[in-house]
Amino acid sequence: MSDAIHQAVLVEDTMRLLNVHPGGTYLDGTLGGATHTEELLKRSAPGGRVLSFDVDTHALQRASERLRAYGSRWIGVEANFRALDRVAEQQGYVPVDGILLDLGFSSDQLVDVSKGLSFQQNGPLDMRLGVHANEDGLTAADIVNTWSAQDLERIIRDYGEERYAWKIAQAIIVERKLKTFATTHDLANFLRLALPTGYERGRLHPATRTFQALRIAVNDELNTLQTAIRAASQVLAPGGRLAIISFHSLEDRIVKRAFLDQEGWTPLTKRPIIASDEECRINPRARSAKLRVASWN
Ligand SMILES: C[S@@+](CC[C@H](N)C(=O)[O-])C[C@H]1O[C@@H](n2cnc3c(N)ncnc32)[C@H](O)[C@@H]1O
């Protein structure tokens, strides 16, 4: 058993729509707590193989214990799924029958103070999911302390869908002349004071949208997703399938458009699959999950 606390979402629907079968070969771009990977291994037995990616070494360490029993049928690599075509080729995993991307971060990462993803706990303003999460080692602190007001406004507006983006960017520029933002609480407490007291009628912490924007920017999440969809088309066998679980509308829009607009994809989900009420009750994170699947021809 693994000690991961992350609960995977939409597992049954994902396996069904990926058409996982005995002897098949699969890539899991987002290993995390390894539940999806283990299901791929179980359902592709006997003989099936799974190559899993994660940028987070902790996820890989935990999974290697959990998946030891599967021997050489499973390989885990510390790599960004942006390069899934190159890595799959290196590992002898081309062509594959199915690819899964379950985007974003895991609950284990959210509670890992050193990652600085949550404003509930005080940690360094880092937000990289792993050291290979981006190419230049950029952290959230770098963005907040050095980017121009225009660039701050752009990411907070576009990635955070925050209507006070301009106000926040201006306030940060003034504040950072006096002090450096070093921790999650430095930024979260500052945002609470900088935004109107009735922010979102009290339903959302004033830091929520800005933290989402910074995480997306630090991990270059939207460009990475677009690159990965193109990379997937290079390694899928004819009729192979790509399943993507996204957690916010920016990602879902990219997946939807790619499956509709890029030649070679046939969408198998007209509308995204969402979790049942029962799953959402047990796992609140499932509430925002959307699964889309397409086949490659
Ligand atoms: C939502 S969790 C996946 C959960 C997993 N499906 C399970 O069964 O537990 C997302 C994982 O993907 C990893 N990740 C996010 N972006 C990545 C990227 N570009 N390349 C590789 N791994 C990534 C995160 O570090 C995290 O561990």
The ligand as an SDF file (V2000), in Angstrom:
LIG
                    3D

 27 29  0  0  0  0  0  0  0  0999 V2000
   -3.8040   15.1890  -10.0370 C   0  0  0  0  0  0  0  0  0  0  0  0
   -2.2830   14.4210   -9.7260 S   0  0  0  0  0  0  0  0  0  0  0  0
   -2.4420   12.8520  -10.5160 C   0  0  0  0  0  0  0  0  0  0  0  0
   -3.1190   11.8320   -9.6680 C   0  0  0  0  0  0  0  0  0  0  0  0
   -3.0460   10.4090  -10.2170 C   0  0  0  0  0  0  0  0  0  0  0  0
   -3.7870   10.2630  -11.4490 N   0  0  0  0  0  0  0  0  0  0  0  0
   -3.4760    9.3600   -9.2140 C   0  0  0  0  0  0  0  0  0  0  0  0
   -4.0250    8.3330   -9.5940 O   0  0  0  0  0  0  0  0  0  0  0  0
   -3.2500    9.5860   -7.9930 O   0  0  0  0  0  0  0  0  0  0  0  0
   -1.1990   15.2390  -10.8380 C   0  0  0  0  0  0  0  0  0  0  0  0
    0.2400   14.7700  -10.7820 C   0  0  0  0  0  0  0  0  0  0  0  0
    0.8450   15.1380  -12.0130 O   0  0  0  0  0  0  0  0  0  0  0  0
    2.0930   15.7210  -11.7870 C   0  0  0  0  0  0  0  0  0  0  0  0
    2.3280   16.6740  -12.8630 N   0  0  0  0  0  0  0  0  0  0  0  0
    1.7220   17.8610  -13.0830 C   0  0  0  0  0  0  0  0  0  0  0  0
    2.1860   18.4430  -14.1830 N   0  0  0  0  0  0  0  0  0  0  0  0
    3.1090   17.5860  -14.7050 C   0  0  0  0  0  0  0  0  0  0  0  0
    3.9330   17.6220  -15.8550 C   0  0  0  0  0  0  0  0  0  0  0  0
    3.8910   18.6510  -16.7140 N   0  0  0  0  0  0  0  0  0  0  0  0
    4.7270   16.5590  -16.1080 N   0  0  0  0  0  0  0  0  0  0  0  0
    4.7690   15.4940  -15.2600 C   0  0  0  0  0  0  0  0  0  0  0  0
    4.0260   15.4210  -14.1340 N   0  0  0  0  0  0  0  0  0  0  0  0
    3.1960   16.4540  -13.8630 C   0  0  0  0  0  0  0  0  0  0  0  0
    1.9910   16.3680  -10.4330 C   0  0  0  0  0  0  0  0  0  0  0  0
    3.2900   16.4830   -9.8740 O   0  0  0  0  0  0  0  0  0  0  0  0
    1.0680   15.4060   -9.6850 C   0  0  0  0  0  0  0  0  0  0  0  0
    1.7940   14.4390   -8.9810 O   0  0  0  0  0  0  0  0  0  0  0  0
  1  2  1  0
  2  3  1  0
  2 10  1  0
  3  4  1  0
  4  5  1  0
  5  6  1  0
  5  7  1  0
  7  8  2  0
  7  9  1  0
 10 11  1  0
 11 12  1  0
 11 26  1  0
 12 13  1  0
 13 14  1  0
 13 24  1  0
 14 15  1  0
 14 23  1  0
 15 16  2  0
 16 17  1  0
 17 18  1  0
 17 23  2  0
 18 19  1  0
 18 20  2  0
 20 21  1  0
 21 22  2  0
 22 23  1  0
 24 25  1  0
 24 26  1  0
 26 27  1  0
M  CHG  2   2   1   9  -1
M  END
$$$$
